């Protein structure tokens, strides 16, 4: 496989470009980012970017999908997993992230939320964020509904509770990133436990 002529397998090439995009965005920010900045962050020829993507916007759309996939695909459970344990796993993954070889969870969330801020003026990217929000909320709602069906949770409005948990996750991440409140995720996690998840159990 070539390391300079775009001869890598397409999936490997895409991952190389995406990780280079992380590095370039972290250094330059979204507004000032240029394709040449991304090219400077990888060993492959910059032409491979133009081969795979139709300019910066197309690249940013694919990059956003890449970031979302890293989080949506990082929680694995089976049918035997206790509903509360699954809720804990999904919430922890959103708040504290999976492990990465390069860039921490918060390095990645910084880039994610910068793109999130620009989405208000971008219909396509806003749609991607909306779809991600709906899937995240839906995954939490489905676990709550499963717990209710099994008789482990009391009857609650699962859709509303799932929305509350999802919104708390987003608010805590934004507070940490925008305001520098480093304890925000841990505080949100404790609040979700005490005021939301613990309330799912029938009163004794």
ZANUVEX-400849 format. One record per residue (C-alpha): x, y, z; residue in one letter. Coordinates in steps of 0.5 Angstrom, whole numbers, plus 2048, in hexadecimal, padded with zeros to 3 digits. Layout:
<tifis>
TIFI     X     Y     Z   aa
TIFI     X     Y     Z    A
...
</tifis>
This chain:
<tifis>
TIFI     X     Y     Z   aa
TIFI   800   800   800    X
TIFI   803   807   7FE    X
TIFI   803   80C   804    X
TIFI   804   812   7FF    X
TIFI   7FF   811   7F9    X
TIFI   7F9   80F   7FC    X
TIFI   7FA   808   7FB    X
TIFI   7F7   806   802    X
TIFI   7F1   802   802    X
TIFI   7EB   807   802    X
TIFI   7E9   806   80A    X
TIFI   7F0   807   80C    X
TIFI   7F1   80D   808    X
TIFI   7EA   810   80A    X
TIFI   7ED   80F   811    X
TIFI   7F3   812   810    X
TIFI   7F0   818   80D    X
TIFI   7EB   819   813    X
TIFI   7F0   819   818    X
TIFI   7F4   81E   814    X
TIFI   7EE   822   814    X
TIFI   7EE   821   81C    X
TIFI   7F5   824   81D    X
TIFI   7F4   82A   818    X
TIFI   7ED   82C   81B    X
TIFI   7F0   82C   822    X
TIFI   7F6   830   81F    X
TIFI   7F2   835   81B    X
TIFI   7EA   835   81D    X
TIFI   7E5   834   818    X
TIFI   7E4   83B   815    X
TIFI   7EC   83B   813    X
TIFI   7ED   834   811    X
TIFI   7EF   833   80A    X
TIFI   7F0   82C   806    X
TIFI   7F7   82E   806    X
TIFI   7F8   82E   80D    X
TIFI   7F5   827   80E    X
TIFI   7FA   824   808    X
TIFI   7FF   827   80C    X
TIFI   7FD   822   812    X
TIFI   7FE   81C   80E    X
TIFI   803   818   80B    X
TIFI   7FF   817   805    X
TIFI   7FF   81B   7FF    X
TIFI   7FA   821   7FF    X
TIFI   7F7   81F   7F9    X
TIFI   7F4   819   7FC    X
TIFI   7EF   81E   800    X
TIFI   7ED   821   7F9    X
TIFI   7EC   81A   7F6    X
TIFI   7E7   817   7FC    X
TIFI   7E4   81E   7FE    X
TIFI   7E1   824   7FA    X
TIFI   7E4   829   7FE    X
TIFI   7E4   82C   805    X
TIFI   7DC   82B   806    X
TIFI   7DC   824   803    X
TIFI   7E2   822   808    X
TIFI   7DE   826   80E    X
TIFI   7D8   822   80D    X
TIFI   7DC   81B   80D    X
TIFI   7E0   81D   813    X
TIFI   7DA   81F   817    X
TIFI   7D7   818   815    X
TIFI   7DD   815   817    X
TIFI   7DD   818   81E    X
TIFI   7D6   816   81F    X
TIFI   7D8   80F   81D    X
TIFI   7DD   80E   822    X
TIFI   7D8   80F   828    X
TIFI   7D2   80C   825    X
TIFI   7D6   806   823    X
TIFI   7DA   805   82A    X
TIFI   7D5   802   82F    X
TIFI   7D4   7FB   82E    X
TIFI   7CF   7F7   832    X
TIFI   7CB   7F1   832    X
TIFI   7C4   7EF   833    X
TIFI   7C6   7EC   83A    X
TIFI   7C8   7F3   83C    X
TIFI   7C5   7F6   842    X
TIFI   7C1   7FC   840    X
TIFI   7C4   801   845    X
TIFI   7CB   7FE   843    X
TIFI   7C9   800   83C    X
TIFI   7C7   807   83E    X
TIFI   7CD   808   842    X
TIFI   7D2   806   83C    X
TIFI   7CE   80A   837    X
TIFI   7CE   810   83B    X
TIFI   7D5   80F   83D    X
TIFI   7D8   80E   836    X
TIFI   7D4   815   834    X
TIFI   7D7   819   83A    X
TIFI   7DE   816   83B    X
TIFI   7DF   813   834    X
TIFI   7E3   80C   832    X
TIFI   7EA   80C   832    X
TIFI   7EE   80E   82C    X
TIFI   7F5   80D   829    X
TIFI   7F6   815   828    X
TIFI   7F2   81B   82A    X
TIFI   7EE   81A   831    X
TIFI   7E6   81A   831    X
TIFI   7E6   821   833    X
TIFI   7EB   823   82D    X
TIFI   7E6   81F   828    X
TIFI   7E0   823   82C    X
TIFI   7E3   829   82B    X
TIFI   7E3   828   824    X
TIFI   7DC   825   824    X
TIFI   7D9   82B   827    X
TIFI   7DD   830   823    X
TIFI   7D9   82D   81D    X
TIFI   7D3   82D   821    X
TIFI   7D3   834   822    X
TIFI   7D4   836   81B    X
TIFI   7CE   831   819    X
TIFI   7C9   836   81A    X
TIFI   7CA   839   814    X
TIFI   7CB   833   810    X
TIFI   7C5   82E   80E    X
TIFI   7C9   828   80C    X
TIFI   7CD   828   812    X
TIFI   7C7   82A   817    X
TIFI   7C4   824   814    X
TIFI   7CA   81F   816    X
TIFI   7CA   822   81D    X
TIFI   7C2   821   81D    X
TIFI   7C3   81A   81B    X
TIFI   7C8   819   820    X
TIFI   7C4   81C   826    X
TIFI   7BE   818   824    X
TIFI   7C2   811   824    X
TIFI   7C6   813   82A    X
TIFI   7BF   814   82E    X
TIFI   7BC   80E   82A    X
TIFI   7C1   80A   82D    X
TIFI   7C0   80C   834    X
TIFI   7B8   80C   833    X
TIFI   7B8   805   831    X
TIFI   7BC   803   837    X
TIFI   7B7   806   83C    X
TIFI   7B1   803   838    X
TIFI   7B5   7FC   838    X
TIFI   7B6   7FD   840    X
TIFI   7AE   7FE   840    X
TIFI   7AC   7F8   83C    X
TIFI   7B1   7F4   841    X
TIFI   7AD   7F7   847    X
TIFI   7B4   7F9   849    X
TIFI   7B2   801   849    X
TIFI   7AC   804   84A    X
TIFI   7A7   807   845    X
TIFI   7AA   80E   843    X
TIFI   7A9   812   83D    X
TIFI   7B0   80F   839    X
TIFI   7B0   814   834    X
TIFI   7B0   81A   838    X
TIFI   7B5   817   83D    X
TIFI   7BA   815   837    X
TIFI   7B9   81C   835    X
TIFI   7BB   81F   83C    X
TIFI   7C1   81A   83C    X
TIFI   7C4   81C   835    X
TIFI   7C3   823   836    X
TIFI   7C7   823   83D    X
TIFI   7CC   81F   83A    X
TIFI   7CD   825   834    X
TIFI   7CC   82A   839    X
TIFI   7D2   827   83E    X
TIFI   7D7   826   838    X
TIFI   7D5   82D   835    X
TIFI   7D6   830   83C    X
TIFI   7DD   82D   83D    X
TIFI   7DF   82F   836    X
TIFI   7DD   836   836    X
TIFI   7DD   838   83D    X
TIFI   7E3   834   83F    X
TIFI   7DF   830   845    X
TIFI   7E3   82A   845    X
TIFI   7DF   827   84A    X
TIFI   7D8   828   846    X
TIFI   7D8   821   843    X
TIFI   7D9   81D   84A    X
TIFI   7D4   822   84D    X
TIFI   7CF   820   848    X
TIFI   7D0   819   848    X
TIFI   7CF   819   850    X
TIFI   7C8   81D   84F    X
TIFI   7C6   819   849    X
TIFI   7C7   813   84E    X
TIFI   7C3   816   854    X
TIFI   7BE   81A   851    X
TIFI   7BC   816   84B    X
TIFI   7BF   80F   84A    X
TIFI   7BE   80D   852    X
TIFI   7B6   80F   851    X
TIFI   7B5   80A   84C    X
TIFI   7B5   805   851    X
TIFI   7AE   804   855    X
TIFI   7AD   806   85C    X
TIFI   7AE   801   861    X
</tifis>
